[in-house]
Amino acid sequence: MNLDALWKPVVLYTGLLGLLTVGAAYLATHSGLYILGLTGAGVLLVVLGGGAVGQMGPSNVEHAGEKGGTNRVVSNAGLWSPVETDTSLRLTLLFYGAGLFLWSLVVFGVLRDTLV
């Protein structure tokens, strides 16, 4: 896996979009409840993005002892690749969720006296 290709999504989703979302919620409300909600949403997005890693696609292997099994081959005719779509969506969820979580912790740590 090329780790250099991960820098752009990390900077964009974790750094920029996470900061903008948490910063906008803080500036609009100054409410600790909204920041806490964003922290929970960030954890949920990280779990959704990281949990999709274990999913497997359709298998063409017939198990021993099964009768009448069919071997299906899924063809997408080269129009789109579900693996690439899932990977970018997983990375988006994972990095954006991490950004929401980390920036919310920064707001709680640094600006806790100004929260209502």
N, C-alpha and C positions, 0 to 999 in steps of 0.2 A: 504494500500500500504506500502510495506516495504521500508523505506527510506535508510536503511543500504545498500541495493542492488544498490542504485543510486550513491554511492561514487566512484565505479570503473569507470563507464562511465564519470562521471564529471571530475575525475582526468585525465583519458585517453584522452577524446575528447576536453574538455575545457582547461585543463591545458597543457598537453603535445603536442597533435597534433595541437591545435590552436597556441601555442607558436612556434612550429617548422615551421608551414606554414608562419606565419607573420614574424618570424625571418629570414627565408630563403629569403622571398621577400625583406626584408629590406637589408640584407647583399648582395644580388645579385644586387639590383638596387639603393638603397638609394633614391628612388623616392617616393614622397608623393602621386603621382597619383596612383601607384600600391597599396599603403597602403589604400588609399581612396576606391579603387575598392574592396579590401578585406573587408573593413568595410561594404560596401554595400552588398557584397556577404554574409557576416555574418548575416546581418539583414534579407536578403532574406531566408537564411536557417532556421533562427529562426522562421520566419513566416510560412514557409512550414512545419517545424516540429511541431509547436504549432497549426497550423490551421487544421491539420489532426485529431485532437482530436475529433472534432464534427462530423466526418463522421460516418454514421451508416451502418451496413450490411443489407442484404436482410431481409425483414420483412415477416412473415408468417401470418399477421393479415389482414383480408379482411375488408375494410372500409364500413360503413353503406351506403346503397344506390347504391353500385356498383354491377353490374350484371355480371355473368360469370367470376368472378375473380378466379384465380388459386392460390392454396397454394403450393408453391414450397419449397422443403426442400433441402438445399445444403448439400451434403455429401462429405467429403474429405477422407473418409475411414481411418482416423487416420494417414495418411501419413505425413501431415504437418498442422500446425495451422496458418491460416492467421492473427489471432489476435496477436500472439507472434511476427510474422515477422513485422507487422505494428508497434508494440510497439517499437521494437528494432530499426527499421529504424527511427521512429519519435524521439526517444531519441538521436540517432546518429546525425540526422539533427539539433535538438534543441541544444544539447550540443556543437557540433562542430561549429555551427553558433555563439553561444554565445562566444566561445573561440576566433573565428576570430574577432568578434566585440570588445570584451574586450581587447584583446592583441593589436589590431589596435589603440584603444584609448590610451593604455599605450605608444605605439610608438609615437603617435602624441603628447602626453603630455610630455614625457621625452626626446625624441630625435628630437623634432621639429626643432632645430637649425641645425641638420645635414642632414635634408631632402632636396632634390633638387627639 
